[in-house]
Amino acid sequence: MKLSTKLTLYLSIMIVVVLSGYGYFHILSRRDILVRKMKTEVRSIGRTLKVALEKIALPREMEYVQELIDAVEEDEKTLGVIVYHEPKNLAFHSRSLTDELLPHIDLIKRAIREDISYEVFGDYKGQSVFIHTFPLKDKKKNKIGGVAILQRTSFMEEDIRKAKWNIFVPVLLLILGTVTFIHLGTKRWIAQPISQFTMAIRKLAHGDFSSHIDLKRKDEISEMAQEFNQMAMDLRKAREEIIEEGERRLELERALRQSDKLAAIGQLASELAHEIGTPLNIIAGRAELARRKVREKDLEKNLDVVLEQTGRITKIIHQLLGFVRKKKPERKPLNFGALLRTALDLLDHQIQKQKIRVVTKIENPLPVVIGDPDQIQQVFLNLLLNAIQAMPKGGTLHLSVSFRRIAKQGLEESEQPCVEITFRDSGTGMAKEVVEQIFDPFYSTKQGGTGLGLTVSRGIIEDHEGWIDVESEIGKGSTFRVYLPCLLDGVNQNGQNV
C-alpha cells in the first residue's frame, strides 16, 4: 500500500471516528432530552390522576374512574392506564389494554408495598412503553391501591430517527469532501516526490550514479532531494576508490588463499594421522590377543575384527582425502544400542586389561535420530578411549542414552527434543582451564596425543546439528554429554540395551 494511500486512510479513519463520535454523543444527548421530557409529561398526568382518584371513594364510583382513564387515553402518546384497588383486588384499565395486565399489576403492587413510585421501560404486546407507577392513599393516609400509566416510546424513537438522518447526511458529506481533499493533497505533495525518489534509487541500485532529483520547492522533501544528490556524487567517488583498492588487494588475497590451502592440508594430515592411529591401536590389541590364544574360532573372530578395522581405515582416508569435494554423510536412523555395543566390543581388550566396569542404561523405545552411523560410532570410540585413558588404574564407566528437551547452553533458544548420550567416568578429572581448551585443535593432555580427537568429534556432532557438553572435576572424573536433535513423529524401536 502506497504512503499517500496509507496517509489518506489513516486521516480518513480519524475524521470518521471524530465525526461519528460527535454524531453519536449528539444522538445520546437528544435522546436524554426526549426521555426527560416524556417522564415530565407522564409524571404530570400521574399527579393529576393521583389528586382526582384520592378524593373519591373507590371502588364505588367506578363510572367516574373509567371516565378519568378514558380521558387520559385520548392523548395519542398514552397507550393506557391501569387503576388497581387493593382491598377489593379490582383493576380498572383502558379499553386498549385487553390482556397481559398481570405484570403491570405486579409493578403497582410493588409500588404499594414499598410506598414509592416506580419508573421502568418495558413492552406491551411488542410495543415499547415507559411505565410510571405510584401508590394511592385515602384521607387517613392508608394505602388503598395504585396506578400504572403506560406511555408509548414510539414518538420519541421517531424523533431520534429523524435526528440521526439530520446528522448523518451532513457528516457524510463532510467526510467525503475531507477525504477527497486529503487524497489529492497527499498525491501531489507526497506521492509524486516519493515516486521521483524511487526511480532515482532504482537507477542508483543498478549502478547509474548520475541519477539526480530536481524539486522546485522549499520544504523538508526538497532538502532530502539535495542530500540524495550529494550522496549519489559521494557514492560515485567511493566506487572509484573501491575499484582501485580492490585491485591492490587482489594480489594479497591470492597469497592468502594459497596459505589457507597449505593450512588445510596440514590440518587434514593431522586428522588423518589421528584417525588412523585409533583403529591401528585396536588392530594391535586384537593381534596381540590372537598371538596369546591359539584356538581356531578365536583366531577367526580376531581376524574378522582386523578386516573390519582395515576397511574402516580405508573409508576414513577416502573421506579425508576427498576434503575438497566434501562428500555428504550417509543419513539414516541411528541404532544407539548397536553403535555402543560395537564400540565396546572393539575396545573390550583394553577395558578388560584395565579392569574397568561398564554400566549401561538405554531407554527403549527412543525417538528417531537421523545421522551417519560410521561418523557417530567414530565419536563414540573417541569418547570411550578418552574415558578409558582417564582410568589407568580401573574404575567405572557409566553409559546412558535417553530422551530430553533441552536448550543449548549460552544461547537464548527454546528447548528442543534431543537424544542425550552420556559418557561418565570415575577417572582423574580435569581442571576448569583444561575443560575450556579440550576442543581446541592440537590441544592434548596425554603424552603422544594429537589433540584432534575431540575436535573431530565436535565437528561431526555439529554437522548433525547437535552439540557436546562437558563437566569435570579433579579427582571426581569427567562427564561428556552428546545431544542429537530427534524426530518426534517416529520412534526408533532399535534402541536395545547393550
N, C-alpha and C positions, 0 to 999 in steps of 0.2 A: 504494500500500500504506500502510495506516494506521501511525502511530507505534507504537501498542500492539502491532500485529501484528509490526512490524519488531523491536521490543524482545523480544517473546516468541520470535521466530525466532532472533535473534542469541544470546540467552541459552540457548535450547534447543540450538542448534548447539554452543555452548561446553560445555554439560553433556554432550552426546552425545560430543564429542571427548574430554573428560576421562575419562568413564566407559569409553568404548571403549578409550582408551589404557590405562587401568588393567586392563581385561579382557585386552587384547592382551598386555601385559607379564606378566600373571599366567599366561597360557597358555604364553608363552615360557619363563617360569621353571619351570612344571610340566613342560614338555617336556624342558628341560635336566636336571631331576632324574631323569626317567624314562630319558633316554638314558644318563646316568651310571650309573644302577642296572643297566641292561641290559648296558653294557660291563663292569661289575664282575662280573656273573654269567658272561658269556661268557669273560672272562679267567680266572675261577676254573676253569671247565670246561677251558679250554686248558691251564692249569698242570697239572691232574690228568692230562690226556691226555699231555702232554709227558713227565711223570715216568714214566708207565706205558710209553709207546712207546720211550723211550730206553733202558729196561732190558732189552728183549727184542731178539732177533736178527731183524731184517727182512731179507727177506720170508718167512723160513722158518715163522714162527708166524702164518700167515695166519688160521687159525681164531680165535686169541686176539685178533688185531687186529679182526676182524669183530665179535667179541663186545663189544669195547670201543666200537666205533662204534654197534652196536645199543643198547647200554646208554645212551649219550649221547642217542640219538634218541628214547628213551622220554619224555624231557622234552617236553611239548607245545609249548613255546616254541622248541625247536630243530628247524629244518627238516631238517638233515642235516650229516654230517661227511665230509670227503674227506681220506684219508691218502695221500700221494704218496711213493713210493720212487724216488729219482732214479737211482741206479746201474742198476737194472733197468727203469726207466721204467714202473713199475707204480703203479696207483691203486686204493685200496680206498675204497669210499664207501657211504653209507647206501642202503638199498633204495628210499627215496623219491626219491633222486637218480638218475634213469634215463638222462638225456642232458643235453646242454648243459653239460658239465663243463669243456670246454677253457678258457673264460675264467677259471674259478676255479683251474684248474691253473696257468694263466699267472701268477695272483697268487701262488700258492705258489712257483713258480719264481723270481719276483721277490724274495720274502722270503728264499729260499735264497741267491740270488745276492748280495743286499745284506746278508744276515745280520741282518735286523731284522724286527720284527713289523709287519704292515700291518692297518689297520682302515678299511674303506670301507663306504658304503651303496650297495647295488645292488639287482638284482632277479633272480629265478629263475622263469621261466615266468609272468611277470606278478605274482608275489608280491614285495612289498618285503622286503628282508632286510638284516641287518647282518652283514658278513663279517669274521671275525677270522682272520688267517693268521700262522703263525710257523714257523721252521725247526726241524728235528730234527737232533741230533748223537749220534754214538756215544761210547763211553767215551774214545776218543782225541781227542774234540772235532772230529772230522771231520763235515762236513755230509752227511747221508745222505738227507734228504728234508724234507718239511714237511707241515703240517696246515692245513686251512681249515674253520672252523666257520661254518655259515650259520644265523643266528638270525632268526626271524620278528619283524617290527616291528609286525604287526597288533595284538598285545596292547597295545603302547604307544600306537598310534593310537586304539584303542578307549577307552583310559583318557583320552586327551586329548579325544576327542569328548564323553565324559561330563563332563569338567571344563568344557568350553565351555558345555554346557547348564546346568550348575550356576552358571555366572557370568552367562550370557545372561539367564535369567529374572529374577533379582533386579535386574540392571542395567536391563532393560526396564521393570520395574515402577517402579523409582526414577525413570527418565526421564519416564514418563507422569505420575507424581504431581507431579514438579517442574514440568513444562511446564504442567499444569493449574493449579497454584498461581500460577505466574508470569502466566499468561494472565488469570486472574480478578483478580489484584492490579493488573496494568497497566491493565485495563479500568476498574477502579473509581478508581484513584488518578491515572491519566494520561489515558486516553481520554475519560472523561466531562468533566473540566475543559477539555480541549482542544476538545471539541465546543462547550462554552459560549463559549469564546474565538472559535471560528469563526463562530458565529451572531452574536455581538456585532460582530465585524469586518465581516461582510456588511452588517449594518444601518448601520454607520458608513460603509461604502463607498457605500451608497445615500442618504447624506445624513441618516440618522437619528442625530443626535448625542446622543440621550437614552439610548442603549444603556448598560446597567450590568451588571456581573458581580458576583454575590454568592456568595462561597465561605466557608463557616464552617469554616475550618481554619487552622492556623498552620504554614505552610511556604513554600518559595520560590514555588510556584504561586499561593498566596494573595497574596504580595507583588506578583507580576506582575499579578494582577487589580486590586489597588489602583492600581498605576501606570497600567493601561489606563483605569480610570475617570477618573483625573486627566487623562490625555491627551485623552479624549473631551471633557471640560469645556474644556480649553485650545483644542482644535480648534474648538469651537463659538464661543468668543470670537474666535479668529483669523479664522474665516469671516466674522463680522460686521464685523471691521475691514477685511478684504479687499474686501467689498462696498462699503463706504464709500470705500476708497481707489480702487477701480475706477471708481466714478462720477466721482471727481475727475480721474482720468487720461483719461477718455473724451474730454473736450473737447481735451486736449492731443494725443491720438492722431489726432483728426480733422485738427488743424492740421498734424501731421507727415505725414499721408497726402497732404494737398494739396501739401506741399513736395516729397514724393517724386515726385508726378506731374510737377511742374514740372521737377525734376532729370532725370527720364526723358525728358521732351520735349526738354530741352537736349541730352542725350546722343544722342538719336535724330537731332536736327538736325545735330549734328556728324558723326555717322557717315554721314548722308545726303549731306552736302557732300563728305566724303572719297570715298565710293564713287562719286559722280557724277564727281568730278574725274579718277579713274583712267581710265574709259572715254573721257571727253572728251579727255584728253591723246592717247589712241590715235587718236581720230577726227581731232584736229587734225593729228597726224603724217601720217595717211593722206591727209587733204585737201591738205596741203602737197605731198606726193609726187605726188598726182593733178594738181596745177597744173603741176608740172615735166614730167610725161610726158603726151603727147597721144595716144598710140596707144589705139585703141578698146578692146582686150582689157584692157589695164592699167586703164583708167578703169572698166570694168565690174567688175573684181576689187575695186578700192578702194571702189566704191560698195556692193558686197556687204558689205564689211567695215563700212562706215558703217551700213548697215541692221542688221547683226548686233549691233553695239555699241549702237545705239539701242534695240533690243529688250532687250538686257541691262540698260540703264539703267532702262527701264520696269519690268522684273521686280524689280530691286533696290529701286526706290522703293515698289513694291507690298508687298514683303516688309517693309520698314522701317516703312511707314505702317500695316501690319497688325500692329504690335508687340503690341497688346493681345490680339488673337485668336491670336497665336503659331502660325502655320501650321507644320505638321510638314514637315521637309525631305523631298525625294524620296529614296528609298532604293533603290539598285540597284548591281550590281557595277561597280567603277571600272576604267576603262582608263587606266592611268597614262601609257602611251606617247602615246595620243591627247590627253590633257589637257595634257601638257607640250608636245607638238607644236603644239597650238592656241595655248597661251600664248606660245610662242616666235615663232610667226607674227605674232601681234598686236603683239609688241614688236620685230619684225625691223628696222624702220626705225631705232629708237634703238640697237639692237645694232650695226647696220652703221655708223651715224653715229659711234659712239664706238669703233669698231674693236675690238669685244670678241669673243674667240674662245670658242665654246661647245663643251664636251666632254661627251658624254652616255654613260652606261653603264646599261643596264636589263636586269636578269635576266629570262629568259624560259624557262619559264613562272613566274608568281608566284602565291602563294596568293590566294584571293578576299578582297577588301575591299569591304564594303557601305557606301555613302555617297551623298551628294548631289553629282553631278558639277559642277554650277554652283558650289556653295559651295567645293568643293575647288579648282576652277580659279581662283576668286577668291583663295584662299590662295596658290596658285602665282604668280598675277600680282603680288600684293603682295610676295612674297619675291623674285621676279625683278626687280621695279622697284627694291627696296632694293639688290639686288646691283649692278644697272646703275648706279644713282646713286652707289654707293660706288666706282665705277671711271670717273671722268670722263675720264681720260687713257688709257682702254683697259686691257685685261688679259685674264685667262682665267676663265671661269665653268664650274665642274665641276658637272654634274648626274648623280645616280645614284639608282637605285631597286633595292632588294634586300630579301631576307627575313632577319629576325634574331629571336632570342629575347633579350629584354631586360627588365629591371625598371626602373620609373620611379625616377629619382634622388630621393634624400631620403626614400623610403618603404621600409619593411621589407616588401616584397611579393615574391612569387615571380616568376620570369621568365615572360613571356607572349609568344606568337608575334605578330610585328608586321611590317608592311612599312615600311621606312625610306626616306624621300625626302630626299636631301641636296642642299643648295644651298651650294656653296663658292666664294667669290670671292677675287680677289687684290687687293682694294681697300685702303683706308686703315686698316681695322680700327677697333676701339672699345676704350676703356679699360674696366677692370673695373667702375667705378662706373656707367658708361653702360649696360653689359650688364645690370646689376641693375635698371635702370629702364625698359628699352626696351618692356616690355609694359604699362607704366602708361598709362592714358588721358591723352591730350593731351601726352604727353612726346615731343618730337621734337628731333633734332639737325640737321634740314635747315630752311633758311630757307623759310618758306611752308608747311611741313608741318603737317598737323592733329594728328599724334601718335596716330592711331586705326587705322592700317593693321595694325600688329602686334597691337594689342588685339583688333580684329575677327577677325584670323586665328587667334589663340589661342582665342578663344571658339568659332569654328567647329570647330577640331580637338578641343577638349574636348567639344563636343556629339557628336562622333563617337567619344568615349571614348579619345581619343589625347592626345598632348602634344608640345610643341616644346622642343628643347634648343638652346642657343646656345654657341658657342665663338668667341672673338675676341681678337686681339692687335694692338696698334697697329703699323702698318707691314706686317703679315703677312696681313691680310684677315680675313674672318668666315666661319663655317660654321653654317648653320641646318639642323637635322635634325628632320624631321617623322615622328612614329611613329603609325601607324594600326593598331589590332588587326585581325587577319586570321582567316579560317577555314581550318582545315587539312583539312577533309573535301571541299574543292573547290579547283580551280586555275583562276586567271584566265588563259586562253590568249591574251588580247588584249594582253598586256604587250609589244608590239613595240618594237624600238629606234626612237628618234626619228631 
